[in-house]
Amino acid sequence: MRLNRSTDIGLRVLMLAAARPDDLLTIDVLADSVAVPRSHLAKVVQRLQHLGLLDTVRGRNGGVRLATGAAGASIGGLVRELEGDTEVVECGGETPCPLNAGCRLRGALRVAQEAFYASLDPITIGDLAAPPVRQVLLTLGRSPQ
C-alpha cells in the first residue's frame, strides 16, 4: 500500500502543527519544513482546513494552526478521507483486466487495505507529535539562534 503524495504531505503538516500548538505556521515555513512546493502545500492545507483539522488566520501575521480537538483525530479515519475510494489495484479502466470475472485478488486486497487502515485507527494526530518526535518537529522551520 502506498499513500498518495497529498496524504503524506497532509500528515506531515498535521504533525508539525500538533508539535507547535502555540504557533501560527505560514505556508512558506510549512513548505520548507516538509520540502514541497508552496502551491502544492497550499492545496493540502486548504483541504485540511475544510476537514476541520486546521484553523487558518489571514493577513500579514497569519498562518495555520491545529484546530481545537484535531489532536484527537484518528489517523486511520484521516487517511481513509484523504485517499478516497482508491483501491490497491485498478481492475477496470480503459483496458479492464481479463481476469476480472473470476478474480478473488481484488477482494483480498480490499480486505488487506481495510486492515491497514484499521491498524491506524487507534493512532491520533497528537500521538504522532508526542515526545521524542516533538523535539525534532519543533526544530523544523526555525532559524538557528
Secondary structure, DSSP 4 states (H G I P E B T S, - for coil): ----HHHHHHHHHHHHHHH-TTSPBPHHHHHHHHT--HHHHHHHHHHHHHTTSEEEE-STT-EEEEPTTGGG-BHHHHHHHHHTT--SS--SSSS--TTGGG--HHHHHHHHHHHHHHHHTT-BHHHHTSTTHHHHHHHTT----
